[in-house]
């Protein structure tokens, strides 16, 4: 097998970890590793501030060191671990660096109403969840028995059906066109988010739940994104598709459509991160340099770009008074980074008499499509429940995955939940590496002119895993209920274009 990074490997084999470009990028990443593990946490921890150096301070310092070490491992790994990399990127910034800065400044974006002991417990739960995630990922590294591997090889792989992909493009054009028309034209999407929210609220006046509002906007944004990702993947793996006029024309149409409905001006920043990461990892599935650059750039985006993007946000009320300071840590005290504080508030909320729901909250999330007229005592969004209990004027607060699992199942259930998430993430990342290697091998075979080897749109996994990696920022930040509308629409679109049969039209195989 060639040592060049772009050379495809035969099915079942992963790219060589000793490729020259990979070694070079690994050497250049050494300063980044030092910055993640030591320099940036130390710079934040030693900033002058009135915050006490108590148990919370040391627990959050430990979280920064642990998450920074794991993020550095994701940057330096020989293979692309997309979902795990996204988890550690979020954990390092939102659950590590930002809470440490808030502790140093003794300033939180959302009020923490409980005693200091609840914040200590919340910080410990965050670190325990990260360790449990690592344990689950470690278990997933053990290969299945030989019999299971042989059965997996005989099992047909999920691939994208060509004609159904064309139908998905048509559906995206119709749904996004309807959304643009309902909101008053494309110009609304390039205004601030408050204007889009008002237009969306008027269009969804008959919707009586968060699920209805999510579906209204989800159908106008998700099919367009998935169509763009599938077309991008097809152009990457198939020279035939690049020579066929219809495919590049459709790709340009989907790109323009996404520039309107999924632009960063009128959409939440975490959703734009989903669009950016999924498109980047779909277009460059096997480039270690691009993968490492994406994780490193993600740190810079979270620390630098997010604070300046506030000019496009709608006014959220007066619950967060205006402050001015010369501290470099001020951007990390914004509302985007209230996750650890909300974990602490959830602990206080449960301790005030609400207690744990023992799966009821998760059941309500899974059955989000059931209207409240049918399920009268259907659980509300956890962030909204806690925010209303706190008396916040704008109670639609975040509810991190740590808080939701703890509220449902307690500390042991939370640990088991994160172990399951880590296991699933590692298995999905491994399958993504295998499927992209197989598609690359098929594309290389097609370039040799071998009969019946023209690559079609490719594996479904090669698109779904990047999408999950990007959307994991939203799911980790929470709440799960608010993110389920787009998840359901994406699942329907993926199922629609998926086939377990060989696409003879795309591959040119004889009947």
Residue pairs with C-beta under 8 A, 6 or more apart in sequence:
1 7
1 9
1 10
1 13
1 16
3 16
3 18
3 19
3 20
4 19
4 20
4 21
5 15
5 19
5 20
5 21
5 22
5 286
5 287
5 288
5 289
6 286
6 287
7 15
7 440
7 444
8 437
8 439
8 440
8 441
8 442
8 443
8 444
8 445
9 15
9 16
9 437
9 440
9 441
10 441
11 434
11 437
11 438
11 441
12 153
12 434
12 438
13 437
14 79
14 433
14 434
14 437
15 79
15 286
15 433
15 437
17 78
17 79
18 78
19 288
21 288
21 289
22 78
22 288
22 289
25 288
25 289
25 292
26 76
29 72
29 75
29 76
29 292
29 296
32 72
32 75
32 296
33 72
33 75
33 76
36 68
36 69
36 71
36 72
36 75
36 92
36 299
37 65
37 68
37 69
37 72
38 65
38 68
40 64
40 68
40 97
41 61
41 64
41 65
41 68
41 96
41 97
41 100
44 64
44 97
44 100
44 101
44 104
44 329
44 332
45 57
45 61
45 64
45 100
45 104
47 101
47 104
47 105
47 327
47 328
47 329
48 327
49 104
49 105
49 106
49 327
49 329
50 105
50 106
51 57
51 102
51 103
51 104
51 105
51 106
52 106
54 116
54 120
55 120
55 123
56 103
56 116
56 119
56 120
56 123
57 100
57 103
57 104
59 120
59 123
59 124
59 127
60 96
60 99
60 100
60 103
60 123
60 340
61 100
62 127
63 91
63 95
63 96
63 99
63 100
63 123
63 126
63 127
63 130
64 92
64 96
64 97
64 100
66 127
66 130
66 131
67 88
67 91
67 92
67 95
67 96
67 130
68 92
68 96
70 88
70 91
70 92
70 130
70 134
71 85
71 88
71 89
71 91
71 92
71 295
74 81
74 84
74 85
74 88
74 89
74 295
75 85
75 292
75 295
75 296
76 292
78 288
79 429
79 433
80 281
80 285
80 286
80 288
80 291
80 429
80 432
80 433
81 425
81 426
81 429
82 281
82 291
82 429
82 432
82 465
82 466
82 468
82 469
83 425
83 428
83 429
83 465
83 468
83 469
83 472
84 137
84 422
84 425
84 426
84 429
85 291
85 294
85 295
85 469
86 277
86 469
86 470
86 472
86 473
87 133
87 421
87 422
87 425
87 472
87 476
89 295
89 298
89 299
89 302
90 472
90 473
90 476
90 477
91 126
91 130
91 476
92 299
93 298
93 299
93 302
93 303
93 337
94 302
94 336
94 337
94 339
94 400
94 476
94 477
95 126
95 130
95 339
95 340
95 400
95 402
97 303
97 332
98 332
98 333
98 337
98 339
98 340
99 123
99 126
99 337
99 339
99 340
99 341
101 329
101 332
101 333
102 108
102 109
102 332
102 333
102 337
102 340
102 341
104 329
105 325
105 327
105 329
105 330
105 333
107 323
107 333
108 333
108 338
108 341
109 320
109 333
109 334
109 335
109 336
109 337
109 338
109 341
110 319
110 320
110 335
110 338
110 341
110 342
110 345
110 392
110 397
111 319
111 341
111 390
111 392
112 118
112 119
112 341
112 344
112 345
113 345
113 348
113 390
114 344
114 345
114 347
114 348
114 351
115 348
118 344
118 345
118 347
118 348
118 351
119 340
119 341
119 344
121 344
121 347
122 340
122 341
122 343
122 344
122 346
122 347
122 402
123 340
125 343
125 347
125 402
125 406
125 411
125 414
126 340
126 343
126 402
128 411
128 414
128 415
129 401
129 402
129 405
129 414
129 415
129 418
130 418
132 414
132 415
132 416
132 417
132 418
132 419
132 422
133 418
133 419
133 421
133 422
133 425
134 422
135 419
135 422
136 418
136 419
136 420
136 421
136 422
136 423
136 424
136 425
136 426
137 422
137 423
137 425
137 426
138 422
139 419
139 423
140 422
140 423
140 424
140 425
140 426
140 427
140 430
141 426
143 149
144 152
156 500
156 501
157 435
157 438
157 459
157 461
157 500
158 459
158 460
158 461
158 498
158 499
158 500
159 456
159 457
159 458
159 459
159 460
159 498
159 499
159 500
159 502
159 503
160 230
160 233
160 234
160 456
160 457
160 458
160 459
160 460
160 463
160 497
160 498
160 499
160 503
161 457
161 497
161 498
161 499
161 503
162 456
162 457
162 503
162 505
162 506
163 505
164 496
164 497
164 499
165 227
165 230
165 231
165 234
165 457
165 497
166 250
167 496
168 223
168 226
168 227
168 230
168 493
168 496
168 497
169 227
169 231
169 250
169 253
169 254
171 223
171 227
171 493
172 223
172 224
172 226
172 227
172 254
172 257
173 253
173 257
175 219
175 220
175 223
175 224
176 220
176 221
176 223
176 224
176 257
176 260
176 261
178 220
179 216
179 217
179 219
179 220
179 221
179 261
180 186
180 189
180 220
180 260
180 261
182 199
182 203
183 189
183 196
183 199
183 200
183 203
184 199
186 260
188 195
188 196
188 199
188 266
189 196
189 260
189 261
189 263
189 265
189 266
190 263
190 265
190 266
191 265
191 266
192 265
192 266
192 311
192 312
192 313
192 314
193 266
193 267
193 268
193 312
193 313
193 314
194 313
194 314
194 315
195 266
195 314
196 266
197 314
200 213
200 216
200 217
201 213
203 216
204 212
204 213
204 216
206 212
207 213
207 215
207 216
208 371
208 372
208 373
209 371
209 372
210 381
210 481
210 482
210 485
211 368
211 369
211 484
211 485
213 485
214 482
214 484
214 485
214 486
215 485
215 488
215 489
217 485
218 485
218 486
218 488
218 489
219 489
220 261
221 261
221 262
221 267
221 271
221 486
222 486
222 489
222 490
222 493
223 489
223 493
224 254
224 257
224 258
224 261
224 262
225 258
225 262
225 275
225 278
225 467
226 463
226 467
226 490
226 493
226 494
227 250
227 254
228 251
228 254
228 255
228 257
228 258
228 279
229 278
229 279
229 282
229 463
229 466
229 467
230 457
230 463
230 497
231 247
231 250
231 251
231 254
231 457
232 251
232 279
232 282
232 283
233 282
233 285
233 457
233 458
233 462
233 463
234 241
234 247
234 456
234 457
234 458
235 241
235 242
235 247
235 248
235 251
236 282
236 283
236 285
236 443
236 458
237 439
237 440
237 442
237 443
237 455
237 457
237 458
238 443
238 446
238 454
238 455
238 456
238 457
238 458
238 506
239 443
239 446
239 447
239 455
240 446
240 454
240 455
241 247
241 455
241 457
242 248
258 275
262 271
262 272
262 275
263 272
264 272
264 309
264 312
265 312
266 312
267 275
269 306
269 309
269 336
270 473
270 474
270 477
271 474
273 298
273 301
273 470
273 473
274 467
274 470
274 471
274 473
274 474
275 470
276 470
277 294
277 298
277 466
277 469
277 470
277 473
278 463
278 466
278 467
278 469
278 470
278 471
279 466
280 290
280 294
280 466
281 291
281 294
281 465
281 466
281 469
281 470
282 462
282 463
282 466
284 290
284 291
285 432
285 436
285 439
285 440
285 462
285 466
286 436
286 437
286 440
303 331
303 332
304 331
306 331
306 334
306 336
307 331
307 334
310 334
316 335
316 394
317 393
317 394
318 393
319 392
319 393
319 394
320 335
323 330
323 333
338 397
338 398
339 398
339 400
339 402
339 477
339 478
340 400
342 383
342 386
342 397
342 398
342 399
342 400
342 403
342 478
343 400
343 402
343 403
343 406
345 386
345 390
346 382
346 386
346 399
346 403
346 406
346 407
347 406
349 385
349 386
349 389
349 390
349 407
350 356
350 406
350 407
352 389
354 389
356 406
356 407
356 408
356 409
356 410
357 379
357 407
357 408
358 408
358 409
359 408
359 409
360 379
360 408
361 379
361 382
361 404
361 407
361 408
362 404
362 408
362 480
363 379
364 375
364 378
364 379
364 380
364 481
365 379
365 404
365 479
365 480
365 481
365 484
366 484
367 375
367 378
368 481
368 484
368 485
368 488
369 488
370 378
372 378
379 385
380 481
381 396
381 399
381 479
381 481
381 482
382 399
382 403
382 404
382 407
382 478
382 479
382 481
383 395
383 396
383 397
383 398
383 399
383 478
383 479
384 395
384 396
384 397
384 479
386 395
386 397
386 399
387 394
387 395
387 396
387 397
388 395
398 477
398 478
398 479
399 478
399 479
399 480
400 476
400 477
400 478
401 417
401 418
401 421
401 475
401 476
401 478
401 480
402 414
402 418
403 478
404 478
404 479
404 480
405 413
405 414
405 417
405 418
406 413
406 414
409 416
409 417
428 461
428 465
428 468
429 465
431 461
431 465
432 461
432 462
432 465
432 466
435 459
435 461
435 462
436 459
436 462
438 459
439 455
439 458
439 459
439 462
442 453
442 455
442 458
443 455
445 453
446 453
446 454
446 455
452 507
452 508
452 509
452 510
453 507
453 508
454 506
454 507
454 508
455 506
455 507
456 503
456 505
456 506
456 507
457 503
457 506
460 494
460 497
460 498
464 494
467 490
471 483
471 486
471 487
471 490
474 483
475 483
502 509
504 510
504 511
